[in-house]
Amino acid sequence: MAVWSLTKAQMVDRIETLYKRISGEPIVSYYQKRIMDDAINAALQDVCLDYSVSRWRFLLSDATATCTAGTGYVDLTANIFKVVAGTVRIEAEDARLSEKDLEWLSGMDPDRSVSGTPCYYALDASADPDQIRLQLYPTPDSAYTIAFTAETLVDQDATSSFPAWMHSALLDKSKENALRDLGLPNDSLIFERSYEKRLQNAKTANRPDGPECVQRVTSTVISNIQQRAGV
């Protein structure tokens, strides 16, 4: 299998060259480069979701989140797509939290007035569609580091983990995202159409990596990853 030969930095350079040619701007600002970098991050998510190839998308890794006194929840970082059941614990005490559903938590303490060391958690949606929220019970009476095992995005520089037939799709989607978010939506359309054509061809070809259901896992219904403004 062929290996993708470009690093993420080289992909940014290609998008930068394309943007300069289209916009006529001789210099790209730091802020614009950040948009290009984020466009590739979003493309990795989009490609994995659209092609339903979870084994290139997720890795198991240890993660932590810090809750604060008086706040009954903590939002996880955006690259976390699933919390592995049975692994959530208070790091300092190695005390495991039991998973419950939101209805159970609401029934136990509708006003969230009980405070103490968290013993239970429930998975919830946050205000950001790309983040999972851990609802905690009791409400933390102090700052605690919550440790857990999570399914996370692959290393965003590890593009060689994509099969060869997906490489062009990744670059098309990165260019589409970048040009749109840099204020050139009309110029992004050619790459959007190219990406959609590649996706349709891949589905028609019935790749052996057949479709798998890939979605964020929480106790409430959450839609597939949405493109974020500025990403």
Contacts in CASP RR format, 6 or more apart in sequence:
PFRMAT RR
TARGET T0000
AUTHOR 0000-0000-0000
METHOD contacts of the structure
MODEL  1
MAVWSLTKAQMVDRIETLYKRISGEPIVSYYQKRIMDDAINAALQDVCLD
YSVSRWRFLLSDATATCTAGTGYVDLTANIFKVVAGTVRIEAEDARLSEK
DLEWLSGMDPDRSVSGTPCYYALDASADPDQIRLQLYPTPDSAYTIAFTA
ETLVDQDATSSFPAWMHSALLDKSKENALRDLGLPNDSLIFERSYEKRLQ
NAKTANRPDGPECVQRVTSTVISNIQQRAGV
1 163 0 8 1.000
1 164 0 8 1.000
2 164 0 8 1.000
2 167 0 8 1.000
3 160 0 8 1.000
3 164 0 8 1.000
4 159 0 8 1.000
4 160 0 8 1.000
4 162 0 8 1.000
4 164 0 8 1.000
4 167 0 8 1.000
4 170 0 8 1.000
6 14 0 8 1.000
6 159 0 8 1.000
7 157 0 8 1.000
7 159 0 8 1.000
8 37 0 8 1.000
8 40 0 8 1.000
8 156 0 8 1.000
8 157 0 8 1.000
8 159 0 8 1.000
11 40 0 8 1.000
11 159 0 8 1.000
11 171 0 8 1.000
11 174 0 8 1.000
12 33 0 8 1.000
12 36 0 8 1.000
12 37 0 8 1.000
12 40 0 8 1.000
14 171 0 8 1.000
15 36 0 8 1.000
15 39 0 8 1.000
15 40 0 8 1.000
15 174 0 8 1.000
15 175 0 8 1.000
15 178 0 8 1.000
16 28 0 8 1.000
16 33 0 8 1.000
16 36 0 8 1.000
18 175 0 8 1.000
18 179 0 8 1.000
19 25 0 8 1.000
19 28 0 8 1.000
19 32 0 8 1.000
19 36 0 8 1.000
19 178 0 8 1.000
19 179 0 8 1.000
19 182 0 8 1.000
19 184 0 8 1.000
20 26 0 8 1.000
20 28 0 8 1.000
22 179 0 8 1.000
22 184 0 8 1.000
22 187 0 8 1.000
23 182 0 8 1.000
23 184 0 8 1.000
28 36 0 8 1.000
32 182 0 8 1.000
35 178 0 8 1.000
35 181 0 8 1.000
35 182 0 8 1.000
35 230 0 8 1.000
36 178 0 8 1.000
36 182 0 8 1.000
38 181 0 8 1.000
38 230 0 8 1.000
38 231 0 8 1.000
39 174 0 8 1.000
39 175 0 8 1.000
39 177 0 8 1.000
39 178 0 8 1.000
39 181 0 8 1.000
39 231 0 8 1.000
40 156 0 8 1.000
40 174 0 8 1.000
40 177 0 8 1.000
40 178 0 8 1.000
41 156 0 8 1.000
41 231 0 8 1.000
42 173 0 8 1.000
42 177 0 8 1.000
42 227 0 8 1.000
42 228 0 8 1.000
42 231 0 8 1.000
43 170 0 8 1.000
43 173 0 8 1.000
43 174 0 8 1.000
43 176 0 8 1.000
43 177 0 8 1.000
44 57 0 8 1.000
44 153 0 8 1.000
44 154 0 8 1.000
44 156 0 8 1.000
44 159 0 8 1.000
44 170 0 8 1.000
45 57 0 8 1.000
45 153 0 8 1.000
45 225 0 8 1.000
46 173 0 8 1.000
46 177 0 8 1.000
46 225 0 8 1.000
46 227 0 8 1.000
47 162 0 8 1.000
47 166 0 8 1.000
47 169 0 8 1.000
47 170 0 8 1.000
47 173 0 8 1.000
48 54 0 8 1.000
48 56 0 8 1.000
48 57 0 8 1.000
48 214 0 8 1.000
49 57 0 8 1.000
49 214 0 8 1.000
49 224 0 8 1.000
49 225 0 8 1.000
50 199 0 8 1.000
51 166 0 8 1.000
51 169 0 8 1.000
51 199 0 8 1.000
51 202 0 8 1.000
51 209 0 8 1.000
52 209 0 8 1.000
52 210 0 8 1.000
52 211 0 8 1.000
52 212 0 8 1.000
52 213 0 8 1.000
52 214 0 8 1.000
53 163 0 8 1.000
53 166 0 8 1.000
53 209 0 8 1.000
53 212 0 8 1.000
53 214 0 8 1.000
54 212 0 8 1.000
54 214 0 8 1.000
56 154 0 8 1.000
56 161 0 8 1.000
56 162 0 8 1.000
56 163 0 8 1.000
57 81 0 8 1.000
57 153 0 8 1.000
57 154 0 8 1.000
57 214 0 8 1.000
58 81 0 8 1.000
58 82 0 8 1.000
58 151 0 8 1.000
58 152 0 8 1.000
58 153 0 8 1.000
58 154 0 8 1.000
59 151 0 8 1.000
59 152 0 8 1.000
59 153 0 8 1.000
59 154 0 8 1.000
59 155 0 8 1.000
60 84 0 8 1.000
60 149 0 8 1.000
60 150 0 8 1.000
60 151 0 8 1.000
60 152 0 8 1.000
61 149 0 8 1.000
61 150 0 8 1.000
61 152 0 8 1.000
62 147 0 8 1.000
62 148 0 8 1.000
62 149 0 8 1.000
62 150 0 8 1.000
63 76 0 8 1.000
63 77 0 8 1.000
63 80 0 8 1.000
63 147 0 8 1.000
63 148 0 8 1.000
63 149 0 8 1.000
63 150 0 8 1.000
63 152 0 8 1.000
64 91 0 8 1.000
64 145 0 8 1.000
64 146 0 8 1.000
64 147 0 8 1.000
64 148 0 8 1.000
65 74 0 8 1.000
65 75 0 8 1.000
65 76 0 8 1.000
65 77 0 8 1.000
65 134 0 8 1.000
65 145 0 8 1.000
65 146 0 8 1.000
65 148 0 8 1.000
66 74 0 8 1.000
66 143 0 8 1.000
66 144 0 8 1.000
66 145 0 8 1.000
66 146 0 8 1.000
67 73 0 8 1.000
67 74 0 8 1.000
67 118 0 8 1.000
67 134 0 8 1.000
67 136 0 8 1.000
67 140 0 8 1.000
67 143 0 8 1.000
67 144 0 8 1.000
67 146 0 8 1.000
68 74 0 8 1.000
68 140 0 8 1.000
68 143 0 8 1.000
69 115 0 8 1.000
69 140 0 8 1.000
69 141 0 8 1.000
69 142 0 8 1.000
69 143 0 8 1.000
70 115 0 8 1.000
70 139 0 8 1.000
70 140 0 8 1.000
70 141 0 8 1.000
71 139 0 8 1.000
71 140 0 8 1.000
72 112 0 8 1.000
72 135 0 8 1.000
72 136 0 8 1.000
72 137 0 8 1.000
72 139 0 8 1.000
72 140 0 8 1.000
73 124 0 8 1.000
73 133 0 8 1.000
73 134 0 8 1.000
73 135 0 8 1.000
73 136 0 8 1.000
74 133 0 8 1.000
74 134 0 8 1.000
74 136 0 8 1.000
74 146 0 8 1.000
75 126 0 8 1.000
75 128 0 8 1.000
75 131 0 8 1.000
75 132 0 8 1.000
75 133 0 8 1.000
75 134 0 8 1.000
76 83 0 8 1.000
76 131 0 8 1.000
76 132 0 8 1.000
76 133 0 8 1.000
76 134 0 8 1.000
76 150 0 8 1.000
77 131 0 8 1.000
78 128 0 8 1.000
78 130 0 8 1.000
78 131 0 8 1.000
79 152 0 8 1.000
79 153 0 8 1.000
80 131 0 8 1.000
80 132 0 8 1.000
80 150 0 8 1.000
80 151 0 8 1.000
80 152 0 8 1.000
81 132 0 8 1.000
81 150 0 8 1.000
81 151 0 8 1.000
81 152 0 8 1.000
81 153 0 8 1.000
81 216 0 8 1.000
81 217 0 8 1.000
82 150 0 8 1.000
82 151 0 8 1.000
82 216 0 8 1.000
82 217 0 8 1.000
83 123 0 8 1.000
83 132 0 8 1.000
83 134 0 8 1.000
83 148 0 8 1.000
83 149 0 8 1.000
83 150 0 8 1.000
83 217 0 8 1.000
84 148 0 8 1.000
84 149 0 8 1.000
84 150 0 8 1.000
84 151 0 8 1.000
85 99 0 8 1.000
86 96 0 8 1.000
86 99 0 8 1.000
87 147 0 8 1.000
87 148 0 8 1.000
87 149 0 8 1.000
88 96 0 8 1.000
88 97 0 8 1.000
88 99 0 8 1.000
88 121 0 8 1.000
88 134 0 8 1.000
88 146 0 8 1.000
88 147 0 8 1.000
88 148 0 8 1.000
89 95 0 8 1.000
89 96 0 8 1.000
89 97 0 8 1.000
89 146 0 8 1.000
89 147 0 8 1.000
89 148 0 8 1.000
90 97 0 8 1.000
90 117 0 8 1.000
90 118 0 8 1.000
90 144 0 8 1.000
90 145 0 8 1.000
90 146 0 8 1.000
90 147 0 8 1.000
91 144 0 8 1.000
91 145 0 8 1.000
91 146 0 8 1.000
91 147 0 8 1.000
92 144 0 8 1.000
92 145 0 8 1.000
93 117 0 8 1.000
95 117 0 8 1.000
95 119 0 8 1.000
97 118 0 8 1.000
97 119 0 8 1.000
97 120 0 8 1.000
97 121 0 8 1.000
97 136 0 8 1.000
97 146 0 8 1.000
98 119 0 8 1.000
98 120 0 8 1.000
98 121 0 8 1.000
99 120 0 8 1.000
99 121 0 8 1.000
99 122 0 8 1.000
99 123 0 8 1.000
100 120 0 8 1.000
100 121 0 8 1.000
100 122 0 8 1.000
100 137 0 8 1.000
101 122 0 8 1.000
101 219 0 8 1.000
102 122 0 8 1.000
102 124 0 8 1.000
102 135 0 8 1.000
102 219 0 8 1.000
102 220 0 8 1.000
104 120 0 8 1.000
104 122 0 8 1.000
105 120 0 8 1.000
105 122 0 8 1.000
105 135 0 8 1.000
105 137 0 8 1.000
108 114 0 8 1.000
108 137 0 8 1.000
109 137 0 8 1.000
109 138 0 8 1.000
109 139 0 8 1.000
112 139 0 8 1.000
113 139 0 8 1.000
114 137 0 8 1.000
114 138 0 8 1.000
114 139 0 8 1.000
115 138 0 8 1.000
115 139 0 8 1.000
115 140 0 8 1.000
115 141 0 8 1.000
116 138 0 8 1.000
116 139 0 8 1.000
116 140 0 8 1.000
116 141 0 8 1.000
116 142 0 8 1.000
117 138 0 8 1.000
117 140 0 8 1.000
117 141 0 8 1.000
117 142 0 8 1.000
117 144 0 8 1.000
118 136 0 8 1.000
118 137 0 8 1.000
118 138 0 8 1.000
118 139 0 8 1.000
118 140 0 8 1.000
118 144 0 8 1.000
118 146 0 8 1.000
119 137 0 8 1.000
119 138 0 8 1.000
120 136 0 8 1.000
120 137 0 8 1.000
121 134 0 8 1.000
121 135 0 8 1.000
121 136 0 8 1.000
121 137 0 8 1.000
121 146 0 8 1.000
122 134 0 8 1.000
122 135 0 8 1.000
122 137 0 8 1.000
122 219 0 8 1.000
123 132 0 8 1.000
123 133 0 8 1.000
123 134 0 8 1.000
123 135 0 8 1.000
123 217 0 8 1.000
123 218 0 8 1.000
123 219 0 8 1.000
123 220 0 8 1.000
124 132 0 8 1.000
124 133 0 8 1.000
124 134 0 8 1.000
124 135 0 8 1.000
124 218 0 8 1.000
124 219 0 8 1.000
124 220 0 8 1.000
125 132 0 8 1.000
125 133 0 8 1.000
125 218 0 8 1.000
125 220 0 8 1.000
125 222 0 8 1.000
126 132 0 8 1.000
126 133 0 8 1.000
129 222 0 8 1.000
129 223 0 8 1.000
129 225 0 8 1.000
129 226 0 8 1.000
129 228 0 8 1.000
130 225 0 8 1.000
130 226 0 8 1.000
130 228 0 8 1.000
132 216 0 8 1.000
132 218 0 8 1.000
134 146 0 8 1.000
136 146 0 8 1.000
154 161 0 8 1.000
159 167 0 8 1.000
159 170 0 8 1.000
162 170 0 8 1.000
163 209 0 8 1.000
165 202 0 8 1.000
165 207 0 8 1.000
166 202 0 8 1.000
168 198 0 8 1.000
169 195 0 8 1.000
169 198 0 8 1.000
169 199 0 8 1.000
169 202 0 8 1.000
172 191 0 8 1.000
172 194 0 8 1.000
172 195 0 8 1.000
172 198 0 8 1.000
173 191 0 8 1.000
173 195 0 8 1.000
175 188 0 8 1.000
175 191 0 8 1.000
176 188 0 8 1.000
176 191 0 8 1.000
176 192 0 8 1.000
176 195 0 8 1.000
177 188 0 8 1.000
177 227 0 8 1.000
177 231 0 8 1.000
178 188 0 8 1.000
179 185 0 8 1.000
179 187 0 8 1.000
179 188 0 8 1.000
179 191 0 8 1.000
180 188 0 8 1.000
181 229 0 8 1.000
181 230 0 8 1.000
181 231 0 8 1.000
215 222 0 8 1.000
215 224 0 8 1.000
216 222 0 8 1.000
216 224 0 8 1.000
216 225 0 8 1.000
END
